[in-house]
Amino acid sequence: MPRTRWIDLPPAQRRLIVALASLQISLLAAALYDISRRPAEQINGSKAAWAAASLVSFVGPLAYFVWGRREP
């Protein structure tokens, strides 16, 4: 099966891919920014572990925002 090239994708599919990539990059940036600014006492676990976990697709940043932060 030949690989599909970007130019061969329908415009709607290209827009969806760009939108999802933008969302993923935004979530990653927000998570890493929050990890760097938040005191270690307000994070469940180590900052380094959450920073590494944030690099995993959509799952890492979402997990950090759900389970990684303690409210002050």
C-alpha positions in Angstrom: 0.0 0.0 0.0 1.6 3.3 -1.0 2.0 6.1 1.6 -0.4 8.9 1.3 1.2 12.3 0.7 0.1 15.5 2.3 -0.9 16.9 -1.1 -3.2 13.9 -1.7 -5.2 14.4 1.4 -8.6 16.2 1.1 -8.5 19.8 2.4 -10.8 19.0 5.3 -8.5 16.3 6.5 -5.5 18.6 6.2 -7.3 21.2 8.3 -8.2 18.7 10.9 -4.5 17.5 11.2 -3.3 21.1 11.5 -5.9 21.9 14.1 -5.1 18.8 16.2 -1.4 19.5 15.9 -2.0 23.1 17.1 -4.0 21.8 20.0 -1.3 19.3 21.0 1.4 21.9 20.9 -0.7 24.4 22.9 -1.4 21.8 25.6 2.3 20.9 25.8 3.3 24.5 26.0 0.7 25.2 28.7 1.7 22.2 30.7 5.4 22.8 30.6 4.9 26.5 31.4 2.7 25.6 34.4 5.2 23.0 35.6 8.1 25.5 35.4 6.2 28.2 37.3 4.4 26.2 39.9 6.2 25.5 43.2 7.1 21.8 43.7 4.8 21.6 46.8 1.8 22.2 44.5 2.6 19.3 42.2 1.8 15.7 42.8 5.1 13.9 42.2 8.3 15.3 40.7 8.4 18.2 38.3 10.8 16.3 36.0 8.5 13.3 35.8 5.5 15.4 34.9 7.6 17.3 32.3 8.6 14.1 30.7 5.1 12.7 30.8 3.8 15.9 29.2 5.8 15.0 26.1 3.5 12.0 25.5 0.9 13.1 22.9 -2.3 14.5 24.2 -2.3 12.1 27.2 0.6 13.6 29.1 -0.5 17.2 29.3 -4.1 16.2 30.0 -3.0 13.9 32.8 -0.9 16.6 34.3 -3.8 19.0 34.4 -6.1 16.4 35.9 -3.9 14.6 38.4 -0.6 16.4 38.5 -1.6 19.7 40.1 -2.5 20.4 43.7 -4.7 23.4 44.3 -3.1 25.9 46.7 
